[in-house]
Amino acid sequence: MLQPEPDAGGEFAARKAAEAERDQLQAKLAKLADEAAVGQATANQRILTAAQELNHVQARMTELEDEKQNILQQAEEHRQQLQKQAEEFQHFQAHIAKVEGEKQKKIATGRRPQAAAAETSRRAPSLPG
């Protein structure tokens, strides 16, 4: 019978030790790969959540911008309406001033003939009666 060489037993043990170390390293690598996959999935979920929140914020900003434009449009329409009313009021005041001026002129013109007649009657000599 052949007997293994004394060195062959050491070589066999070294090979078994190397295989055991390789198996341990492969197990550690698989564990790290699993942890990396879990970490990547967690990161992906956070990114997805952040993207959804960003979309929500952008949608809200769009709504607010639309509301702002609507308010600005209403404010401009109201400003134009107030300006038109102010112009109408100024025209009305000018008309009142014109009518008041004409009234004062008529009153003054109406008093002149009366004042002139009174003055004439004062100056006219009295006729003996």
Secondary structure, DSSP 4 states (H G I P E B T S, - for coil): -----HHHHHHHHHHHHHHHHHHHHHHHHHHHHHHHHHHHHHHHHHHHHHHHHHHHHHHHHHHHHHHHHHHHHHHHHHHHHHHHHHHHHHHHHHHHHHHHHHHHHHHHHHHHHHHHHHHHHHHSPPPP-
